[in-house]
Amino acid sequence: MIIAVFIVGYIAIIFEHNIKVNKTASALLMAVLAWMFLFLVKQDVHALGEKVNDISQIIFFLLGAMTLVEVIDVHKGFKVVTDLIQTNSKKKMLWIIGFATFFLSAILDNLTTTIVMVSLLRKIVPDHKERMLLGALVVIAANAGGAWTPIGDVTTTMLWINGNITTLSVMKALILPSLVSLIVALILMGWNLKGTYPNLVERAHKEVVEPGSRIVFYSGVGALVFVPIFKALTGLPPFMGILISLGMLWLITDILHAPYETRQHLRIPQILSRIDTSGVLFFLGILLCISALDVAGILQHLAVFLDQTIGNISVIATLIGMISAIIDNVPLVAAGMGMYSMQTYPVDSYLWQMLAFCAGTGGSILIIGSAAGVAFMGLEKVNFIWYVKKVSLVALISYLSGVAAFMLQHAVL
């Protein structure tokens, strides 16, 4: 019965635009119904409490990180990135946007970075058709950049918070494959790209910033970078690091803006209304439902089936990445965490690192396969078929190149 609830709920999530029901509603209903049917068979309150404890850490972390990024955005702090653009060349622009997105995503996250970069492109490249290719690259670069740090992608964050991976190990293991994935995409997408954008540099520097924008930008980015350092120094969970970082930035913005009545929109109580609460509740519903499948033993049976049928961990992880182009990578990684035990695959093992990379970058193959792609689709009204024709093959080659680089690096080292 639990499997039926999950399948029906997930179909509703995939076709939310067709059935006109928000995916968050489907996810929450799916989660509670799954646990309800589980309790009819086995009332395990202790197991539910343990799962809620693990999930709440991810939710608190996401809320804190989203608030930090929103504070920077409201202050127009990301103009620091805009100021890096000093060229009208289309090919050079592609490479600048690609690397800026890649490293920004590693610090922020792929969804936020995509929103920031696409919004930036809309200000400096007014022609919609001209922006399409750059926007598609942003999706690939954001997913590749988010995969190699514990705060760059929700799935990598999940593995990090759960203790499957550690900060330095995952960064060392995944930065090269992620860079290979990005560079392959840049070469393929820029192959026939020629010409210049008219008056682009002038438009890039016209945006007016808010008071204290640079202070907030550097403080906010520093606060995000501080989170893994805080965990290493204190041993406290990552959500505590994000909360102390948010508290510090809150203090800074209050000191900057409290004396001025006209700056109330720059203070965090006002900014909190801009947070994507619906998105956070969606993650809550998905993770709760997956945890019900885990407690019911369904994920363990799936792991045994895959091992008996395929048997190769590298192939399984690669397939999970490709499936994430169709199914959201959050439940896939959550399922992977439930399928394989930490006793069999300890901290920083090959499986967890490869799963982080594959789930993070495989979603670029289709526009609906990642939060970054969905954001790009919504912001620019991108057609699904256009993305398949123009981008999917590039994204697939980019993904497989990164997988090959990861496997080669592991074999050599």
Residue pairs with C-beta under 8 A, 6 or more apart in sequence:
1 37
2 34
2 37
2 38
2 292
2 293
2 296
2 298
3 293
3 298
5 30
5 33
5 34
5 37
5 289
6 30
6 34
6 289
6 293
8 30
9 26
9 27
9 29
9 30
9 33
9 289
10 30
10 327
10 331
12 19
12 21
12 23
12 26
12 30
13 23
13 26
13 27
13 30
13 328
14 327
16 22
16 23
16 26
22 278
23 282
24 278
24 279
24 281
24 282
24 285
26 285
27 281
27 282
27 284
27 285
27 286
27 289
28 281
28 284
28 285
29 285
30 285
30 289
31 284
31 285
31 286
31 287
31 288
31 289
31 292
32 288
34 288
34 289
34 292
34 293
35 48
35 288
35 292
38 44
38 292
38 295
38 296
41 296
44 295
47 295
48 295
51 288
51 291
51 294
51 295
52 288
54 161
54 162
54 291
55 284
55 287
55 288
55 291
57 161
57 237
57 238
57 239
58 154
58 157
58 158
58 161
58 239
58 283
58 287
59 280
59 283
59 284
60 239
60 242
60 243
61 157
61 161
61 238
61 239
61 242
62 154
62 157
62 280
62 283
63 275
63 280
64 239
64 242
64 243
64 245
64 246
65 108
65 109
65 151
65 224
65 242
66 112
66 275
66 276
66 280
67 246
67 268
67 271
67 272
67 275
68 220
68 223
68 224
68 242
68 245
68 246
68 249
69 108
69 109
69 112
69 220
70 271
70 274
70 275
71 216
71 220
71 249
71 253
71 268
71 271
72 78
72 216
72 217
72 220
72 221
73 116
74 210
74 265
74 266
74 271
74 274
75 209
75 210
75 212
75 213
75 216
75 217
75 266
76 207
76 208
76 209
76 210
76 213
77 209
77 213
77 214
77 216
77 217
77 220
78 116
78 120
78 217
79 207
79 209
79 213
80 214
80 217
81 100
81 104
81 116
81 117
81 120
82 120
82 123
82 124
82 204
82 205
82 207
83 204
83 205
84 96
84 100
85 93
85 96
85 124
85 200
85 201
85 204
86 201
87 93
87 96
87 200
87 201
88 196
88 197
88 198
88 199
88 200
88 201
89 196
90 193
90 194
90 195
90 196
90 197
91 190
91 193
91 194
93 134
93 197
93 200
94 133
94 134
94 137
94 186
94 189
94 190
94 193
95 186
95 190
97 117
97 121
97 134
97 137
97 138
97 141
98 137
98 141
98 182
98 185
98 186
99 141
99 182
100 117
101 113
101 114
101 117
101 137
101 138
101 141
101 142
101 145
102 141
102 142
102 144
102 145
102 178
102 179
102 182
103 145
104 113
104 116
104 117
104 145
105 113
105 114
105 141
105 142
105 143
105 144
105 145
105 146
105 152
105 153
106 145
106 146
106 148
106 149
106 151
106 152
107 149
107 151
107 152
107 221
107 224
107 225
108 116
108 151
108 152
108 224
109 146
109 151
109 152
109 153
109 154
109 157
110 142
110 143
110 145
110 146
110 152
110 153
110 360
110 370
110 371
110 372
111 142
111 154
111 371
111 372
111 375
113 138
113 142
113 145
113 146
113 372
114 138
114 139
114 142
114 371
114 372
114 375
114 376
115 375
115 379
117 138
117 142
118 131
118 135
118 138
118 375
118 376
118 379
118 380
119 379
121 131
121 134
121 135
121 138
122 131
122 379
123 203
123 204
123 206
123 207
124 197
124 200
124 203
124 204
125 131
125 134
125 197
125 200
126 203
128 380
130 197
131 380
132 380
132 382
132 386
132 390
133 189
133 193
133 390
135 376
135 379
135 380
135 382
136 189
136 376
136 382
136 387
136 390
136 391
137 185
137 186
137 189
138 372
138 376
139 364
139 367
139 370
139 372
139 373
139 376
139 391
140 181
140 182
140 185
140 364
140 391
140 394
140 395
140 398
141 182
141 185
142 372
143 153
143 360
143 361
143 363
143 364
143 370
143 372
144 178
144 179
144 181
144 182
144 185
144 360
144 361
144 364
144 398
144 402
145 152
145 178
145 182
146 152
146 153
146 156
146 360
146 372
147 153
147 156
147 174
147 178
147 356
147 357
147 359
147 360
147 361
148 156
148 170
148 171
148 174
148 175
148 177
148 178
148 357
149 156
149 167
149 170
149 171
150 156
150 157
150 159
150 160
150 165
150 167
150 170
150 171
150 228
150 238
151 157
151 160
151 224
151 227
151 228
151 238
152 360
153 356
153 360
154 283
154 329
154 330
154 371
155 329
155 330
155 332
155 333
155 356
155 359
155 360
156 165
156 170
156 356
156 360
157 238
158 330
158 333
158 334
158 337
159 165
159 170
159 333
159 337
159 352
159 355
159 356
160 166
160 167
160 170
160 238
161 237
161 238
161 239
162 337
163 342
163 347
164 337
164 342
164 347
164 348
164 352
165 347
165 348
165 352
165 353
165 356
166 347
166 348
167 228
167 231
167 232
169 348
169 353
170 348
170 353
170 356
173 348
173 353
173 406
173 409
173 410
174 353
174 356
174 357
174 406
176 405
176 406
176 409
177 357
177 402
177 403
177 405
177 406
177 409
178 357
178 361
178 402
180 401
180 402
180 404
180 405
181 361
181 398
181 399
181 401
181 402
181 405
182 398
184 397
184 398
184 401
184 402
185 394
185 395
185 398
188 394
188 397
188 398
189 394
210 263
210 266
211 256
211 257
211 260
211 263
211 266
212 253
212 256
212 257
212 266
215 252
215 256
216 249
216 252
216 253
216 256
219 248
219 249
219 252
220 249
223 245
223 246
223 248
223 249
224 245
226 241
226 245
227 238
227 241
227 242
227 245
228 238
228 241
229 241
230 236
230 240
230 241
230 244
230 245
231 237
231 238
231 241
234 240
249 268
250 268
253 266
253 267
253 268
254 267
254 268
256 263
256 266
257 263
257 264
257 266
257 267
258 267
264 270
265 271
279 371
283 330
286 328
286 330
286 331
286 334
287 330
287 331
287 334
289 331
290 299
290 331
290 334
290 335
290 338
291 334
291 338
293 299
293 335
293 338
294 300
294 338
299 335
299 338
299 339
300 338
300 339
302 335
302 339
303 339
303 340
306 316
306 339
310 316
310 319
313 350
313 351
313 354
314 354
314 407
317 351
317 354
317 355
317 358
318 354
318 358
318 400
318 403
320 332
320 336
320 355
320 358
320 359
320 362
321 357
321 358
321 359
321 361
321 362
321 363
321 399
321 403
322 358
322 362
322 365
322 399
323 332
323 362
324 332
324 358
324 359
324 362
324 363
324 369
324 370
325 362
325 363
325 364
325 365
325 366
325 368
325 369
326 366
326 368
326 369
329 359
329 360
329 362
329 363
329 369
329 370
332 359
333 355
333 356
333 359
336 355
336 359
340 351
345 351
345 352
350 410
353 406
354 403
354 406
357 402
357 403
357 406
358 399
358 403
361 398
361 399
361 402
362 369
362 399
363 369
363 370
363 372
363 373
364 370
364 372
364 373
364 395
364 398
364 399
365 392
365 395
365 396
365 399
366 373
366 384
366 387
366 388
366 392
367 373
367 374
367 376
367 377
367 382
367 384
367 387
367 388
367 391
368 374
368 377
368 384
373 387
376 382
377 384
377 387
